[in-house]
């Protein structure tokens, strides 16, 4: 089952596991590109960089999944896009704490929260970013 197949506000552990796996994969891909673009001095430095980035992304995915699901349960509004904003914002706050920067945390909170909010709205309304043209 995929993330969208599970009802909102239920199966929080499973939804969190799915978002954690996706974020981990994105972290690994991002780390690989970063290591290729900015060659580290040693293999140990490359491993440290990849581990740091991947664990940060995995943690952000876990925070998003859990915050979104718990918000849906606590607010008793499972399909409200605000739950996704809260999850994205919580992930952004973690990023700010990780980088020791309030500016990074604030902007990541607003950016990730807004992205998550519109992702949910788009899913609810059937928005398409790509696909066959309508003739």
N, C-alpha and C positions, 0 to 999 in steps of 0.2 A: 504494500500500500504506500501511496505517496502522501506528502504533507497535506495537499488539498483534499484528499479523500477522507481524512479524519474530520469529524465535526469540531467546530471551534469550541474551545473551553473544555474539551474532554481529552483524555489520553495525553496528559501533559508530558509524561515521561517519554512516550513514543514520539510525540511532536518535537520535543527537545532533542532527542537522539537524532532525528532526521535533520534538523537544522544544524546540529553539531557536525554531523558527517559532511554536509554540504559545505559548511564554512571551513572545515579541515581540508577538503579537496581544493577549495579556492585558495586557502593559505599555502598549500603545497605548490600549486601552479604559480602563484604570485612569487613565492620564494625562489622557484626555479628561474623565472624570468629575471628577478632581481640579482641572483647570483651570476647569471650569464651577462647581464648588462653592466654590473659593477663587480668585477672579479675580485674575490677576497685574496688575502695574502697566503692563506693556507687552507688545507682541507678542514681543519678544526674550526677555523673562522667561518667557513661556508656552512658547516654543520650547525654551529651555534646560531648563525643568522637564520637558517632555514627552520630550526627548532623554535626559535623565539617568535618568528612571524607566524608559523603554523599554529603554535599553541595560543597565541593572541587571537587569531582568527577563529579557532575552535571555541575558545572561551566566549567570544562575542556571539557566535552562533548559538551556544548554549544559553547565554543570557537572553538573547532575543526570543528563542523558543519558549523558555520558561516564563519570562515576563509577559509575553503576549498571551500565553495560555492562562496564567494566574490572573492577569488583568481581566480577561474575558469571564473567568469564574467569579472574581470579586465584584465586578461591576454588574454582573448578571445581564450582560449585553454581548452575547457571543459573536455576533457578526458585525459589530461596530468597528469601523476602520481605526478609531481612536486606540483600540487595543494594540494595533500594529505600530502606531506612532509611539506608544509607551514602550513597546519592546525595542524599537529602533533607537529611541532616545536612551534607554537603559544601556544598550550596547555602546552608544556613543559616549556616555558618561564613563563607562569602563575604559574606553580608549583614552579618554582624557586623563583618567587616573593612572593608566599604564604609562603614559608619556609625561606625567607630572605637569600637565598644561591645562589650565582652566579654559583657555581660548580653544584649544583642540577639542576638549570635552564638550563645550557649548556648541561649537559649530558642527561637530560630529553628531551630537544629540539632535540638533535641528535638521541636519542633512539626512541622516539615516532614518530618523523618525518620519520625515516628509516622504522619503523614498518608499518606506514600508507602507505608509498611509495610502499613497497613490497606487501602490502595487495591489493592495487589498481592494480599493475602489475599482481599479481596472479589472480585477478578477470578478468582482460582483457584477459589473456592468458589461462584461464581455469585450473589453477593449482589446484590439489586436495591434501589435507593434509591427508585425510582418506577416506576410501570407500572400496568397494569390490575389491578383488585382480583380476587382469587381467590374465586369464588363456589362 
